[in-house]
Amino acid sequence: MDNHPQEIITGEAPVIKLVNLFISEAIQKGASDIHLEPQKVNLIMRYRIDGILYKMQSFPSSLQESITSRIKIMASMDLAEKRLPQDGRITFSLVEANKTVDLRISILPSLYGEAVVIRILDKPAYLLNLGELGFSADTRKEIERIISLPHGLILVTGPTGSGKSTTLYSWLNHLNKEDRKIITIEDPVEFEIDRIDQVEVKPLIGLSFANVLRSLVRQSPDIIMVGEIRDYETANIAIQIALTGHLLLSTLHTNDAPSSITRLVDMGIPPYLITSTLRAVLAQRLVRLLCPFCKEEYIPQGIEKAKIQEAFPEEKEPKIFRKKGCFKCDQIGYKGRAGIFELLVVDDTIKELTLKRATSSLLIQRACSLGMRTLKEDGIKKVLEGKTTLEEVLRVTEIQE
């Protein structure tokens, strides 16, 4: 079931079976991570399912070292090193489903022992097509137009865990044709894609985003994907490349789409360069989808009704759904996730405001007046379509208020 099949066949160590068992269970439940957290008297195990952590079980502290050592062996880590963080990788074979899954391992020394996080990278979940991401029809049409442009900079923004990598991979999948040269710079490379040259940054040897970008143009690419713009140096080189006839896709950490413009200005990028290269910014979050087998329809009242009518005043008597819980969704009420989106297209009005160094709030106000649908509005639209709950949308967009 892992990198040591002979050991499983011949070994009787219960800890080997235990580790294989909880990894298999997590994959089957659709978890994105397994968290093993040492406490004073026990070891707690939690799964992150659809973005939320659930406690699954706890083990006696006496098992903690054996479990951690087993994971270290599987990931080819240093067994003796217990004082420093370690990172590793496992290719795990799930025999029942006849598939292999990549696991990323992170080990961090904590007060009562080493905390372990196993990130599950299930390839099909990343390589979605544009129709599976949750775009509304008009947003999808506009995105297809924008990512087909011959050159310019397109950004995806949002906090960690908001699905930015999945969106970028889906765009690359859509653009990956025989007549195009695509190069990515990632930290780390999440999944291998045929016909695409993927570079993994290694800061310890000087292989940074900026250094790779400098050399990359000599490879004559058509499309470049940079995992993240973190600093002025990377942003400046990315913009210079976009100016010279390349399409460059990347991510940035901001709360909404218009704030990306002020973030680039704050990094030190002159506004005239931003207006010359930036084509669009997509902000996104992930919301849990209602279980289709047990969701319950109701008519919202009070604050809930006011929230809906604030976004969609024409909805006089809206009908929406709430979670319930059944055996098909493990009594959670939700099953799976989809994105909610805010697409800012950089038109002449936005360019004019950028040149005037307008504040984020003014950019947001003007973009909305030009027809931009905010994250919250896109989320409430999905609530009205019966896909998710108002509670879930407000959970991930409250920061916008």
C-alpha positions as CSV (number, residue, x, y, z in Angstrom):
1,M,0.0,0.0,0.0
2,D,3.0,2.4,0.0
3,N,6.6,2.5,-0.9
4,H,7.5,-0.6,1.1
5,P,5.1,-3.3,-0.1
6,Q,7.3,-6.2,1.0
7,E,7.3,-4.8,4.6
8,I,3.5,-4.8,4.7
9,I,3.4,-8.4,3.4
10,T,5.9,-9.8,5.7
11,G,5.8,-7.5,8.7
12,E,3.3,-7.8,11.5
13,A,4.0,-4.5,13.2
14,P,0.6,-3.1,14.1
15,V,1.8,0.5,13.7
16,I,2.4,-0.1,9.9
17,K,-1.2,-1.3,9.5
18,L,-2.5,1.6,11.7
19,V,-0.7,4.3,9.6
20,N,-1.8,2.6,6.3
21,L,-5.4,2.4,7.7
22,F,-5.8,6.0,8.7
23,I,-4.2,7.3,5.5
24,S,-6.6,5.1,3.4
25,E,-9.6,6.2,5.4
26,A,-8.7,9.9,5.0
27,I,-8.4,9.5,1.2
28,Q,-11.7,7.7,1.0
29,K,-13.4,10.4,3.1
30,G,-12.1,13.1,0.7
31,A,-9.9,14.7,3.4
32,S,-7.3,17.2,2.2
33,D,-5.0,16.8,5.3
34,I,-4.4,14.6,8.3
35,H,-3.2,16.3,11.4
36,L,-1.4,14.4,14.1
37,E,-1.1,16.6,17.2
38,P,0.8,15.5,20.3
39,Q,-0.8,16.5,23.6
40,K,0.2,16.0,27.2
41,V,-1.6,12.7,27.6
42,N,-2.4,11.6,24.1
43,L,-2.0,12.0,20.3
44,I,-5.0,13.6,18.6
45,M,-5.8,12.9,14.9
46,R,-7.9,15.3,12.9
47,Y,-8.9,15.2,9.2
48,R,-9.6,18.4,7.2
49,I,-12.6,17.7,5.1
50,D,-14.0,20.4,2.8
51,G,-11.8,23.0,4.6
52,I,-13.0,22.2,8.2
53,L,-11.1,20.1,10.7
54,Y,-12.9,17.2,12.4
55,K,-11.5,15.2,15.3
56,M,-11.4,11.5,14.3
57,Q,-9.8,9.8,17.2
58,S,-6.9,9.9,19.7
59,F,-4.1,7.5,20.4
60,P,-2.2,6.9,23.6
61,S,1.0,8.9,23.9
62,S,3.0,5.7,23.9
63,L,2.1,5.2,20.2
64,Q,3.2,8.7,19.2
65,E,6.9,8.1,18.5
66,S,6.2,4.8,16.6
67,I,3.6,6.5,14.4
68,T,5.9,9.5,13.6
69,S,8.9,7.1,13.0
70,R,6.8,5.0,10.6
71,I,5.7,8.2,8.6
72,K,9.4,9.3,8.5
73,I,10.5,6.0,7.1
74,M,7.8,6.2,4.4
75,A,8.9,9.7,3.5
76,S,12.6,9.0,3.6
77,M,13.2,11.5,6.4
78,D,15.9,11.6,9.1
79,L,14.7,9.4,11.9
80,A,17.2,10.8,14.4
81,E,16.3,14.4,13.8
82,K,13.7,15.5,16.3
83,R,14.7,19.1,17.0
84,L,14.2,20.7,13.5
85,P,11.3,20.8,11.0
86,Q,11.4,18.3,8.2
87,D,9.5,18.0,4.9
88,G,9.0,14.9,2.8
89,R,6.9,13.2,0.2
90,I,5.2,9.8,-0.2
91,T,3.5,8.1,-3.1
92,F,0.8,6.1,-1.5
93,S,-1.0,3.3,-3.4
94,L,-4.7,2.9,-2.5
95,V,-5.3,-0.8,-3.5
96,E,-9.1,-0.8,-3.1
97,A,-9.5,2.2,-5.5
98,N,-6.6,1.1,-7.7
99,K,-5.0,4.5,-7.7
100,T,-1.9,6.3,-6.3
101,V,-2.0,9.5,-4.3
102,D,0.8,12.0,-3.6
103,L,1.2,12.8,0.1
104,R,3.2,15.8,1.3
105,I,4.6,15.4,4.9
106,S,5.4,18.3,7.2
107,I,6.9,17.6,10.7
108,L,7.3,20.3,13.3
109,P,8.8,20.0,16.8
110,S,6.2,21.0,19.4
111,L,5.9,21.1,23.2
112,Y,4.9,17.4,23.6
113,G,6.6,15.9,20.5
114,E,6.6,16.2,16.8
115,A,3.4,17.5,15.1
116,V,2.8,15.9,11.7
117,V,0.6,17.1,8.9
118,I,0.0,14.9,5.9
119,R,-1.3,16.8,2.9
120,I,-3.3,14.6,0.4
121,L,-2.8,15.7,-3.2
122,D,-5.4,13.8,-5.1
123,K,-4.6,14.6,-8.8
124,P,-8.2,14.5,-10.2
125,A,-9.2,17.1,-7.6
126,Y,-6.6,19.5,-9.0
127,L,-6.9,19.0,-12.7
128,L,-10.5,20.2,-13.1
129,N,-11.8,21.7,-16.3
130,L,-13.2,25.3,-16.3
131,G,-16.8,24.0,-16.0
132,E,-16.1,22.2,-12.7
133,L,-14.7,25.1,-10.7
134,G,-18.1,26.8,-10.0
135,F,-17.9,29.8,-12.3
136,S,-21.2,31.3,-13.4
137,A,-21.8,31.3,-17.1
138,D,-20.9,35.0,-17.7
139,T,-17.7,34.8,-15.5
140,R,-16.6,31.6,-17.2
141,K,-17.0,33.2,-20.7
142,E,-15.0,36.3,-19.6
143,I,-12.2,34.1,-18.1
144,E,-11.9,32.0,-21.3
145,R,-11.5,35.3,-23.2
146,I,-8.9,36.7,-20.8
147,I,-6.7,33.7,-20.5
148,S,-6.7,33.4,-24.3
149,L,-5.0,36.8,-24.6
150,P,-1.6,36.7,-26.3
151,H,0.2,38.7,-23.5
152,G,-0.3,40.4,-20.2
153,L,-0.5,39.6,-16.4
154,I,-3.5,37.8,-14.9
155,L,-3.6,37.3,-11.1
156,V,-5.6,34.9,-8.8
157,T,-5.9,36.2,-5.3
158,G,-7.1,34.9,-1.9
159,P,-5.9,33.5,1.4
160,T,-4.1,30.1,1.8
161,G,-6.5,27.3,1.1
162,S,-8.8,29.2,-1.1
163,G,-8.2,27.0,-4.2
164,K,-5.8,29.4,-6.1
165,S,-3.6,26.5,-7.2
166,T,-6.6,24.5,-8.5
167,T,-7.7,27.4,-10.6
168,L,-4.3,28.0,-12.1
169,Y,-3.9,24.3,-12.9
170,S,-7.3,24.3,-14.6
171,W,-6.3,27.3,-16.7
172,L,-3.0,25.6,-17.7
173,N,-5.0,22.5,-18.6
174,H,-7.3,24.6,-20.8
175,L,-4.3,26.3,-22.5
176,N,-2.1,23.3,-22.8
177,K,-2.0,22.8,-26.6
178,E,0.6,21.3,-29.0
179,D,1.5,24.7,-30.4
180,R,2.2,26.4,-27.1
181,K,5.3,26.4,-24.9
182,I,4.2,26.6,-21.2
183,I,6.7,26.9,-18.3
184,T,5.7,27.0,-14.6
185,I,7.8,28.1,-11.5
186,E,6.3,26.5,-8.4
187,D,7.0,26.0,-4.7
188,P,6.6,23.1,-4.7
189,V,5.4,21.4,-7.9
190,E,2.0,20.1,-6.9
191,F,1.3,17.9,-10.0
192,E,3.1,16.9,-13.1
193,I,1.3,17.9,-16.4
194,D,2.4,16.5,-19.8
195,R,3.9,19.0,-22.3
196,I,4.6,21.6,-19.5
197,D,8.1,22.4,-18.2
198,Q,7.7,22.7,-14.5
199,V,10.5,24.2,-12.3
200,E,10.6,23.8,-8.5
201,V,12.2,26.6,-6.7
202,K,15.0,25.8,-4.2
203,P,15.8,29.0,-2.2
204,L,18.7,27.3,-0.3
205,I,20.7,27.1,-3.5
206,G,19.6,30.4,-4.9
207,L,16.9,29.0,-7.2
208,S,14.3,31.6,-6.3
209,F,11.2,32.7,-8.2
210,A,13.0,35.8,-9.4
211,N,16.2,34.0,-10.5
212,V,14.3,31.4,-12.5
213,L,12.2,34.1,-14.1
214,R,15.3,35.9,-15.3
215,S,16.5,32.8,-17.1
216,L,13.2,31.6,-18.3
217,V,12.6,34.0,-21.2
218,R,15.6,32.4,-23.1
219,Q,13.5,29.2,-23.2
220,S,11.1,31.1,-25.5
221,P,7.8,30.3,-23.7
222,D,4.4,31.5,-24.7
223,I,2.8,31.2,-21.3
224,I,4.4,31.3,-17.9
225,M,2.9,30.5,-14.5
226,V,4.6,31.8,-11.4
227,G,3.3,30.1,-8.2
228,E,3.3,33.3,-6.2
229,I,4.4,37.0,-6.4
230,R,5.8,37.5,-2.9
231,D,8.1,40.6,-3.3
232,Y,9.1,43.6,-5.5
233,E,11.8,41.7,-7.3
234,T,9.5,38.9,-8.5
235,A,6.7,41.4,-9.3
236,N,9.0,43.6,-11.3
237,I,10.5,40.8,-13.4
238,A,7.0,39.3,-14.0
239,I,5.7,42.6,-15.3
240,Q,8.7,43.1,-17.5
241,I,8.1,39.7,-19.0
242,A,4.4,40.4,-19.5
243,L,5.4,43.6,-21.3
244,T,7.6,41.7,-23.8
245,G,4.8,39.6,-25.3
246,H,4.2,36.8,-22.8
247,L,1.1,35.7,-21.0
248,L,2.0,35.4,-17.3
249,L,-0.3,33.8,-14.6
250,S,0.3,34.1,-10.9
251,T,-1.1,34.5,-7.4
252,L,-1.1,37.2,-4.8
253,H,-2.3,37.4,-1.2
254,T,-5.1,40.0,-1.0
255,N,-8.6,39.8,0.3
256,D,-10.4,41.0,-2.8
257,A,-9.6,41.7,-6.5
258,P,-9.2,45.5,-6.5
259,S,-6.8,45.4,-3.6
260,S,-4.3,43.6,-5.8
261,I,-3.7,46.8,-7.6
262,T,-2.9,48.7,-4.5
263,R,-0.8,45.8,-3.3
264,L,1.4,46.0,-6.4
265,V,1.8,49.7,-6.0
266,D,2.7,49.2,-2.3
267,M,5.4,46.7,-3.5
268,G,7.0,49.5,-5.5
269,I,5.6,48.8,-9.0
270,P,4.9,52.1,-10.9
271,P,1.2,52.5,-11.7
272,Y,1.9,53.0,-15.4
273,L,3.5,49.5,-15.6
274,I,0.5,48.0,-13.9
275,T,-1.9,49.6,-16.3
276,S,0.3,48.4,-19.3
277,T,0.3,44.8,-18.2
278,L,-2.5,43.8,-15.8
279,R,-5.4,42.3,-17.7
280,A,-7.6,40.9,-14.8
281,V,-7.7,39.8,-11.2
282,L,-9.7,36.9,-9.9
283,A,-10.4,36.8,-6.2
284,Q,-11.8,33.6,-4.8
285,R,-12.9,31.6,-1.8
286,L,-14.1,28.0,-1.3
287,V,-17.6,27.2,0.1
288,R,-18.9,23.8,1.1
289,L,-21.7,22.5,-1.1
290,L,-25.0,21.2,0.4
291,C,-25.5,17.5,0.4
292,P,-28.1,17.0,-2.4
293,F,-29.7,14.0,-0.6
294,C,-30.7,15.8,2.6
295,K,-30.8,19.6,2.1
296,E,-33.9,21.3,3.4
297,E,-35.8,24.2,1.8
298,Y,-37.0,27.1,3.9
299,I,-38.0,30.8,3.6
300,P,-35.5,33.0,5.4
301,Q,-36.6,35.8,7.7
302,G,-35.0,38.7,9.5
303,I,-31.2,39.2,9.1
304,E,-30.9,36.3,6.6
305,K,-33.6,37.8,4.3
306,A,-32.0,41.3,4.6
307,K,-28.6,39.9,3.6
308,I,-30.1,38.3,0.5
309,Q,-32.1,41.4,-0.5
310,E,-29.0,43.6,0.1
311,A,-27.3,41.7,-2.8
312,F,-30.4,40.9,-4.8
313,P,-33.2,43.5,-4.0
314,E,-35.5,41.9,-6.6
315,E,-35.8,38.7,-4.4
316,K,-38.9,39.6,-2.5
317,E,-39.7,36.2,-1.0
318,P,-36.5,34.1,-1.5
319,K,-36.5,30.4,-0.9
320,I,-33.1,28.9,0.1
321,F,-31.8,25.7,1.7
322,R,-30.1,24.7,4.9
323,K,-28.0,21.7,5.9
324,K,-29.5,18.7,7.6
325,G,-27.2,15.6,7.6
326,C,-27.6,12.0,6.4
327,F,-25.5,8.8,6.1
328,K,-24.3,9.9,2.6
329,C,-22.6,13.0,4.0
330,D,-21.5,11.5,7.4
331,Q,-24.2,13.7,9.1
332,I,-22.3,16.8,8.2
333,G,-24.9,18.2,5.7
334,Y,-22.2,19.3,3.2
335,K,-20.4,17.3,0.5
336,G,-17.7,18.8,-1.6
337,R,-16.7,22.4,-2.3
338,A,-16.8,24.9,-5.1
339,G,-15.5,28.4,-5.6
340,I,-17.1,31.8,-5.3
341,F,-15.5,34.4,-7.4
342,E,-14.9,38.1,-7.9
343,L,-13.5,39.0,-11.3
344,L,-12.0,42.5,-11.9
345,V,-11.4,43.2,-15.6
346,V,-8.8,46.1,-15.9
347,D,-10.6,48.4,-18.3
348,D,-9.9,52.1,-19.1
349,T,-11.8,53.3,-16.0
350,I,-9.7,51.0,-13.6
351,K,-6.5,52.1,-15.5
352,E,-7.3,55.7,-14.9
353,L,-7.9,55.2,-11.2
354,T,-4.7,53.1,-10.9
355,L,-2.7,56.0,-12.5
356,K,-4.2,58.3,-9.9
357,R,-3.1,55.9,-7.1
358,A,-6.8,55.4,-6.0
359,T,-7.4,53.6,-2.7
360,S,-8.7,50.1,-2.6
361,S,-12.1,51.2,-1.4
362,L,-12.5,53.6,-4.3
363,L,-11.4,50.9,-6.8
364,I,-14.0,48.5,-5.3
365,Q,-16.7,51.1,-5.4
366,R,-16.0,51.9,-9.1
367,A,-15.6,48.3,-10.1
368,C,-19.0,47.4,-8.6
369,S,-20.6,50.3,-10.4
370,L,-19.2,48.9,-13.6
371,G,-20.8,45.5,-12.9
372,M,-18.3,43.6,-10.9
373,R,-20.0,40.9,-8.7
374,T,-18.3,40.8,-5.3
375,L,-17.4,37.5,-3.6
376,K,-20.4,37.8,-1.3
377,E,-22.8,38.5,-4.2
378,D,-21.5,35.5,-6.1
379,G,-21.9,33.4,-3.0
380,I,-25.4,34.6,-2.4
381,K,-26.2,33.8,-6.0
382,K,-25.1,30.2,-5.3
383,V,-27.3,30.2,-2.2
384,L,-30.3,31.2,-4.3
385,E,-29.4,28.4,-6.7
386,G,-29.6,25.9,-3.8
387,K,-25.9,25.0,-4.0
388,T,-24.8,26.2,-0.5
389,T,-26.0,27.9,2.6
390,L,-26.1,31.6,3.5
391,E,-24.2,30.7,6.7
392,E,-21.4,29.1,4.7
393,V,-21.1,32.2,2.4
394,L,-20.9,34.6,5.3
395,R,-18.3,32.4,7.0
396,V,-15.8,32.9,4.2
397,T,-16.8,36.5,3.1
398,E,-17.3,38.3,6.5
399,I,-13.8,39.7,6.2
400,Q,-15.1,41.8,3.3
401,E,-17.4,43.8,5.5
